[in-house]
Amino acid sequence: MVGASVAYFLARRGVAVTVIERTGVACAASGKSGGFLALDWCDGSPLGPLARASFALHAELAKELGTDYGYRRMDTFMMAARENGALAGGHRASAPRWLDGSGIVTATLGSIETTAQVTPARFTAALLDAAQARGTKLRMAVVEDVARRNGAASGVVTADGETLEGDAVVLAMGPWTGRLAGRVKLPSIYGLKGYSVTLAAPDVPAHALFVDYRTADGRALEPEIFPRPEGDVYVCGMADPAPLPDSPELVEVNDDSCAVLARAAGRVSTTLAEARIVRRQACYRPVTDDGLPLIGRVPGLRGAYVATGHGPWGILNAPATGLAMAELVADGAASLVDLRAFDPARLTLGARPL
Ligand SMILES: Cc1cc2nc3c(=O)[nH]c(=O)nc-3n(C[C@H](O)[C@H](O)[C@H](O)COP(=O)(O)OP(=O)(O)OC[C@H]3O[C@@H](n4cnc5c(N)ncnc54)[C@H](O)[C@@H]3O)c2cc1C
């Protein structure tokens, strides 16, 4: 998502771009995440201005790209539910009729003014298609190092030993960007695993749900439920400390974790209780030591840039990241947002990835 966005905004400026992907477009978190977007949920943190700029860009891109990738505004609710039994009292905020399970709506978190969604895999593909229509090339290869000439980045070296030349290199390999930490000076980048299931449930309204959930064995979970315009309902959660595998195709799905998510969804709505599971997935979000993304120059290597570490907000913040990075690469500075809080040099460099 982040790489596709950087490519699109560079291509929109007329820059010749090559996207290098090892496995498949949107094969990892960017194809398997929620795609939930919020205008103001990052306010009060250094991410606030980036998120606000990105929320606005999402609306513009939905028109500009001219492709349907599931962008729509949503209402968003907080709920509480238990795997066993019902909670005392009824809904504490006005509740849509389809939330007819044993859960209760405890608050309204967002409206069509402040919350929205995309279907992430389709959005990533739409951005890359639009970039390709402007001349961007997509190349399948495994990047292993940054090539250097006269102390500056001059391209990338692939696992086949080939050097692909470029005037600038943007590292946007999600949690796997950390695998280059031994080759270039980068702070630690980790992967945090999560699961999702997709339920076949057409005609569920555009209402996003954040659920405070307790399992029968006492675990406190926070599943997120996003009905999609394609006629299914995406449910995610269940953080797992499993280490990041070497490549996206090695990510393992745990059926028990997926079953917990499907059961949780079934507790808030009888429609979801009856719905068939059509997909079980797992993916790793890229995270950093201070929870903020890395968007900026790779310290000590002219012409090399990094854009990753967006944690739970990579789909929301990809458009503003892409536009700001395109400005940084092409103009030498970003004007859309102040990137200083995201400068990789703020963190200890050279730390080993987990
Ligand atoms: C369960 C879950 C739900 C989420 N829900 C939301 C949400 O609702 N809203 C939101 O905003 N965010 C959400 N996120 C976060 C979001 O999905 C991520 O922040 C975002 O997808 C990260 O995008 P990325 O492009 O940085 O990384 P990735 O999607 O991981 O992409 C990295 C790409 O680099 C490729 N690659 C890796 N190594 C190499 C190499 N050596 N050479 C070439 N290519 C390589 C990979 O194949 C992959 O395609 C969620 C995350 C998870 C896990």
The ligand as an SDF file (V2000), in Angstrom:
LIG
                    3D

 53 58  0  0  0  0  0  0  0  0999 V2000
   -5.2540   -7.4170   10.9910 C   0  0  0  0  0  0  0  0  0  0  0  0
   -4.8870   -6.0110   10.5630 C   0  0  0  0  0  0  0  0  0  0  0  0
   -5.8960   -5.0650   10.3680 C   0  0  0  0  0  0  0  0  0  0  0  0
   -5.5610   -3.7520    9.9980 C   0  0  0  0  0  0  0  0  0  0  0  0
   -6.5530   -2.8270    9.7980 N   0  0  0  0  0  0  0  0  0  0  0  0
   -6.2380   -1.5660    9.3960 C   0  0  0  0  0  0  0  0  0  0  0  0
   -7.2650   -0.5980    9.1730 C   0  0  0  0  0  0  0  0  0  0  0  0
   -8.4570   -0.8820    9.3400 O   0  0  0  0  0  0  0  0  0  0  0  0
   -6.9130    0.6560    8.7740 N   0  0  0  0  0  0  0  0  0  0  0  0
   -5.5940    1.0110    8.5820 C   0  0  0  0  0  0  0  0  0  0  0  0
   -5.3350    2.1570    8.2330 O   0  0  0  0  0  0  0  0  0  0  0  0
   -4.5970    0.1000    8.7460 N   0  0  0  0  0  0  0  0  0  0  0  0
   -4.8940   -1.1620    9.1640 C   0  0  0  0  0  0  0  0  0  0  0  0
   -3.8910   -2.0780    9.3870 N   0  0  0  0  0  0  0  0  0  0  0  0
   -2.4990   -1.6800    9.1720 C   0  0  0  0  0  0  0  0  0  0  0  0
   -2.1030   -1.7370    7.7040 C   0  0  0  0  0  0  0  0  0  0  0  0
   -2.6080   -2.9120    7.1220 O   0  0  0  0  0  0  0  0  0  0  0  0
   -0.5690   -1.6930    7.5660 C   0  0  0  0  0  0  0  0  0  0  0  0
   -0.0470   -0.6010    8.3030 O   0  0  0  0  0  0  0  0  0  0  0  0
   -0.1960   -1.5060    6.0860 C   0  0  0  0  0  0  0  0  0  0  0  0
   -0.8530   -2.4540    5.2800 O   0  0  0  0  0  0  0  0  0  0  0  0
    1.2980   -1.6040    5.8960 C   0  0  0  0  0  0  0  0  0  0  0  0
    1.5430   -1.4000    4.5260 O   0  0  0  0  0  0  0  0  0  0  0  0
    2.9870   -1.4890    3.9070 P   0  0  0  0  0  0  0  0  0  0  0  0
    2.8740   -1.1620    2.4670 O   0  0  0  0  0  0  0  0  0  0  0  0
    3.9180   -0.6760    4.7540 O   0  0  0  0  0  0  0  0  0  0  0  0
    3.4500   -3.0170    4.1640 O   0  0  0  0  0  0  0  0  0  0  0  0
    2.9560   -4.4090    3.5220 P   0  0  0  0  0  0  0  0  0  0  0  0
    1.5240   -4.4280    3.2460 O   0  0  0  0  0  0  0  0  0  0  0  0
    3.5120   -5.4590    4.4310 O   0  0  0  0  0  0  0  0  0  0  0  0
    3.7130   -4.4580    2.1360 O   0  0  0  0  0  0  0  0  0  0  0  0
    5.0840   -4.7270    2.0480 C   0  0  0  0  0  0  0  0  0  0  0  0
    5.3480   -5.3030    0.6790 C   0  0  0  0  0  0  0  0  0  0  0  0
    6.7650   -5.4330    0.5010 O   0  0  0  0  0  0  0  0  0  0  0  0
    7.0060   -6.6700   -0.1350 C   0  0  0  0  0  0  0  0  0  0  0  0
    8.3710   -7.0850    0.2080 N   0  0  0  0  0  0  0  0  0  0  0  0
    8.8250   -7.5160    1.4110 C   0  0  0  0  0  0  0  0  0  0  0  0
   10.1350   -7.7860    1.3500 N   0  0  0  0  0  0  0  0  0  0  0  0
   10.5190   -7.5260    0.0760 C   0  0  0  0  0  0  0  0  0  0  0  0
   11.7690   -7.6140   -0.6030 C   0  0  0  0  0  0  0  0  0  0  0  0
   12.9080   -7.9950    0.0160 N   0  0  0  0  0  0  0  0  0  0  0  0
   11.8020   -7.2690   -1.9180 N   0  0  0  0  0  0  0  0  0  0  0  0
   10.6840   -6.8710   -2.5630 C   0  0  0  0  0  0  0  0  0  0  0  0
    9.4820   -6.7550   -1.9610 N   0  0  0  0  0  0  0  0  0  0  0  0
    9.3970   -7.0690   -0.6510 C   0  0  0  0  0  0  0  0  0  0  0  0
    5.9500   -7.6070    0.4320 C   0  0  0  0  0  0  0  0  0  0  0  0
    5.7760   -8.7240   -0.4170 O   0  0  0  0  0  0  0  0  0  0  0  0
    4.7400   -6.6970    0.4970 C   0  0  0  0  0  0  0  0  0  0  0  0
    3.9860   -6.7100   -0.6980 O   0  0  0  0  0  0  0  0  0  0  0  0
   -4.2040   -3.3940    9.7900 C   0  0  0  0  0  0  0  0  0  0  0  0
   -3.1930   -4.3610    9.9610 C   0  0  0  0  0  0  0  0  0  0  0  0
   -3.5120   -5.6450   10.3580 C   0  0  0  0  0  0  0  0  0  0  0  0
   -2.4170   -6.6470   10.5500 C   0  0  0  0  0  0  0  0  0  0  0  0
  1  2  1  0
  2  3  1  0
  2 52  2  0
  3  4  2  0
  4  5  1  0
  4 50  1  0
  5  6  2  0
  6  7  1  0
  6 13  1  0
  7  8  2  0
  7  9  1  0
  9 10  1  0
 10 11  2  0
 10 12  1  0
 12 13  2  0
 13 14  1  0
 14 15  1  0
 14 50  1  0
 15 16  1  0
 16 17  1  0
 16 18  1  0
 18 19  1  0
 18 20  1  0
 20 21  1  0
 20 22  1  0
 22 23  1  0
 23 24  1  0
 24 25  2  0
 24 26  1  0
 24 27  1  0
 27 28  1  0
 28 29  2  0
 28 30  1  0
 28 31  1  0
 31 32  1  0
 32 33  1  0
 33 34  1  0
 33 48  1  0
 34 35  1  0
 35 36  1  0
 35 46  1  0
 36 37  1  0
 36 45  1  0
 37 38  2  0
 38 39  1  0
 39 40  1  0
 39 45  2  0
 40 41  1  0
 40 42  2  0
 42 43  1  0
 43 44  2  0
 44 45  1  0
 46 47  1  0
 46 48  1  0
 48 49  1  0
 50 51  2  0
 51 52  1  0
 52 53  1  0
M  END
$$$$
